């Protein structure tokens, strides 16, 4: 079972203590994910910044415009179930 809880360090300590005391819980693991999320957000922001700089250097607007590029993932769903004839 996975449970996601947002709270202070004191709350996490209390949950950990209670899980250790309960006989019905054989094993538990508490993992802090906020640091991993910060790293992922920083990486995402760095990619967007890098992409915007490359687009501006090529003379394009910094953000992708609707209908530009390979298309959205949603448009691929519309093609599902269609047969291609050659």
N, C-alpha and C positions, 0 to 999 in steps of 0.2 A: 504494500500500500504506500502511496506517495501523498504527502500532505504538504502544501505550501503555506507557510505562515509568515506574515510580516510582523515584526515586533522588535522590541529592544533586547539587549543582551540579557537583562534580568529575566525577561519572559522566557527566553530560550533556555536559560539555566534552570528555571522552574519546571519547564516541560521535560527537560532531560532528567531532572531529579524524579519527577513523577513517573516517567516511563521506566526508570530503573527499579522503582518500588513495586510497580504492578506485576503480579505473577503471570498474568495472561500474555504479557509482552516478552517474547523470548529474546529478540534482538532489535535494536533500533540504531539509527544513524542520523545525526543532525548535521546538515551541510549548509554552509554560508554561501549564497550564490550572488550576492550583490556585487562583489568584486569582479566576478566573471562577467556579469552584465555590463559593468562599467567598461571593461576592456572591449567587449563586443560593440558597445555603442561608440567608443572612441575609434575603433577600426572602421565601423560603418561611416562615421563622419569623415574620416581621413580618405576613404574611397570616394565619397561624394565630392569632397574638395578637389581631389586629384582629377576626377572625371570632369569636373567643371572647368578646371584650368586647361585640360587637354582640349575640351570643346571650344573654349574661348580662343586658344592658340590656333585652332583650325578655322576660326571665323564663324563658329556656331554659337547660338545662345547657351548660357551655362546649364540650363535645365532642358531635358528632353521635352519636345512638343508632342501633343497628341497625334498619333498616326505616324510618328517617326520611328525608324529602326525596325527591328524584327517583329514588333507587335507585342501586345500584352498577353499574359498567360491566359486571361479570360477568353481571348479570341481563339485560342487553341481548343477550348472546350466546345466551341461552336462547330469545329471541324470533326469532332469525334463521331465516329460511326459512318462517315462518308467514304465511299470507295473512289479510288483514283484510277481512271482508265488511261492507258497509254497506247 
